[in-house]
Amino acid sequence: MQPTQAAFDSETTSSFFSQLATKIGINADKVAVAVNQIHQEHMQEREAEAISQLDAAVANGTITKSQKQAIFTHHQKMQDEHQNKWEDMKDMNRKERKEEHEKEQAEHKAWAQSVGLDLKTIHRILGGGGERGHKHNMDSMRFGR
């Protein structure tokens, strides 16, 4: 689950890297490379944590091995889709982003039901607690938050 450069290629981020580089007296490209490396490392840590949480849920009988794989595969798919949507969403207004988010939530709920789970169970497994926690943890897998 490698992040794409899209997360760091926006004009705002490039400007930030340039300003940071100027303040600390180094090349902006070095700043961008370092931030990307840290981002990738953090995402790898979050992925390992999620796998561990899913393994524990299988071990204690909360989910099956096939449900674990379905959850993990769904997360990978979401990550890829979100990276691709990132550029489109930055130009959306607040209402459009909210509508897109609601559409995605409905899709997640339908997917969870299709594998015999509900979102609250998935959220608990991944340490999110409830639906609001789910968003944080799912985003964490994507963006290393």
Secondary structure, 3 states (H helix, E strand, C coil): CCCCHHHHCCHHHHHHHHHHHHHHCCCHHHHHHHHHHHHHHHHHHHHHHHHHHHHHHHHCCCCCHHHHHHHHHHHHHHHHHHHHHHHHHHCCCHHHHHHHHHHHHHHHHHHHHHCCCCHHHHHHHCCCCCHHHHHHHHHHHHHCC
